Each structure stands twice: as C-alpha cells, then as structure tokens.
Amino acid sequence: QVQLVESGGGLVQDGGSLRLSCAASGRTVSTYAMGWFRQASGKEREFVATISSSGTTKYYADSVKGRFTISRDNAKNTVYLQMNSLKPEDTAVYYCALALKVSPGSYYLSPTYDYWGQGTQVTVSS
C-alpha cells in the first residue's frame, strides 16, 4: 500500500505563488509516475501535471502551462507542484496521485492512477 499526503495549500491572492508537496510512504515511489489533479467545487476532477519516474518527462494541462512546475525528489519520496501567477480559477482541491503503470497517452486520465492523497485546498482570491 502507498499513502500520499499533500501539504502546502492555503489562501493566496491573485498573482501569488504556492508550492504543494506530496509525501509518499509505504512504498518507494521512485519507479512510478506521479501526477497532480484538481477538483473545483461543482466540477469534475481534472488533470494538472504529471512527471515520469526519473523526472525527465513532464506534461501539463494547457491551463497551467508556463505557470506551474512539477518536480520530484526521489530521495525524499516527495513530489512537488510549484504554482506561480495563480488565478482565481485555480481555486480547487489539489490531489496527488501515483500510477503503477501508465499506458501511452493515458497520463492525463484519472483511472490511470492507482493511489490518491486526501487533497489540499488552494484558494486564490481576486
């Protein structure tokens, strides 16, 4: 079993920055892809970013490209999401997730991911 715990969420003003962390335990996650998703109130969960096990391959949703950066520190079993130039529309609960196996082209799909954290709230005020 894998446990994922997100932290770093909070309230920030429009244009501000936050860094989310996702600490994994129960299993070494260095050989697995990790992702971030978010879910705004009343909306479906959506893909934000993903990173390969080595950290060399990253994909982002168009809505966050150029503003968010995903990274990982395998020695610490932790994945990060640096969020800059935040907008009110970024307000959501952010979840990290781990995928045991990623089929080609499926990195942005929720069912690809096998383990999920409990989420951390990010609120961007205008």
C-alpha positions as a printed Julia matrix, in Angstrom:
126×3 Matrix{Float64}:
   0.0    0.0     0.0
   1.01   3.57   -0.65
  -0.02   6.55    1.4
   0.15  10.0    -0.17
  -0.15  13.14    1.92
  -0.42  16.56    0.34
   0.51  19.79    2.07
   1.17  23.41    1.22
  -2.29  24.55    0.24
  -3.84  27.73    1.53
  -5.25  31.13    0.68
  -3.3   33.35   -1.69
  -4.06  36.49   -3.66
  -4.41  36.68   -7.42
  -0.91  36.55   -8.92
   0.61  34.87   -5.89
   2.51  31.61   -5.53
   2.25  28.39   -3.58
   4.24  25.19   -3.51
   2.42  21.95   -2.88
   4.19  18.87   -1.58
   3.14  15.25   -1.74
   4.94  12.91    0.63
   4.7    9.2    -0.08
   5.1    6.37    2.38
   4.59   2.65    2.41
   6.49   2.11   -0.8
   9.41   3.63   -2.63
   7.82   5.66   -5.37
  10.93   6.41   -7.38
   9.96   3.92  -10.1
   6.44   5.26  -10.64
   4.9    8.19  -12.43
   3.22  10.75  -10.23
   0.58  13.31  -11.04
  -1.39  16.25   -9.73
  -5.1   16.7   -10.31
  -7.56  19.25   -9.02
 -11.25  19.5    -8.43
 -13.11  22.76   -8.13
 -16.42  22.92   -6.32
 -19.19  21.55   -8.52
 -16.79  20.41  -11.23
 -15.15  17.17  -12.23
 -11.61  16.32  -11.26
  -9.15  17.48  -13.89
  -5.56  16.74  -14.79
  -2.94  19.34  -13.85
   0.51  17.82  -14.36
   2.42  14.56  -14.37
   6.05  13.55  -14.05
   7.81  10.35  -15.03
   9.66   8.2   -12.52
  13.02   9.68  -13.49
  11.66  13.21  -13.6
  12.78  13.72  -17.18
   9.31  13.73  -18.77
   6.61  16.15  -17.68
   3.22  17.03  -19.08
   0.93  19.88  -18.13
  -2.64  20.88  -18.73
  -2.86  23.82  -21.12
  -4.49  25.9   -18.4
  -1.38  25.76  -16.18
   1.42  25.51  -18.73
   4.06  28.15  -18.12
   2.79  28.87  -14.61
   3.05  25.54  -12.78
   6.09  23.29  -12.46
   6.05  19.69  -11.3
   9.18  18.15   -9.81
  10.18  15.25   -7.64
  12.86  14.32   -5.14
  13.07  10.55   -5.17
  15.47  10.52   -2.24
  12.73  12.13   -0.16
   9.87  10.19   -1.77
   8.22  13.54   -2.46
   6.63  15.26   -5.43
   6.12  19.0    -5.68
   3.92  21.39   -7.59
   5.21  24.93   -7.78
   2.34  27.22   -8.7
   3.09  30.77   -9.82
   0.89  33.54  -11.2
  -2.11  31.97   -9.55
  -5.57  32.95  -10.74
  -8.96  32.7    -9.05
  -9.84  29.92  -11.5
  -7.04  27.82   -9.98
  -9.11  27.55   -6.8
  -9.69  23.85   -6.13
  -8.75  20.9    -4.0
  -5.46  19.57   -5.32
  -4.71  15.87   -5.23
  -1.52  14.0    -5.89
  -1.64  10.52   -7.33
   0.63   7.63   -8.18
   0.39   5.4   -11.22
   1.81   1.89  -11.11
   1.72   1.74  -14.89
   0.99   4.38  -17.49
  -0.24   3.29  -20.89
   0.81   5.51  -23.81
  -1.33   8.61  -23.94
  -3.17   7.92  -20.7
  -1.19  10.1   -18.32
  -3.98  12.69  -18.05
  -6.73  10.22  -17.14
  -7.77   9.73  -13.52
  -8.26   5.93  -13.83
  -4.58   5.63  -14.78
  -3.63   6.44  -11.2
  -3.85   3.8    -8.51
  -3.25   5.74   -5.3
  -4.52   9.15   -4.27
  -3.91  11.56   -1.46
  -6.65  13.21    0.55
  -6.21  16.57   -1.14
  -5.22  20.06   -0.08
  -7.32  23.18   -0.61
  -5.95  26.03   -2.7
  -7.96  29.24   -2.72
  -6.98  32.21   -4.88
  -8.72  35.46   -4.03
  -9.3   38.19   -6.6
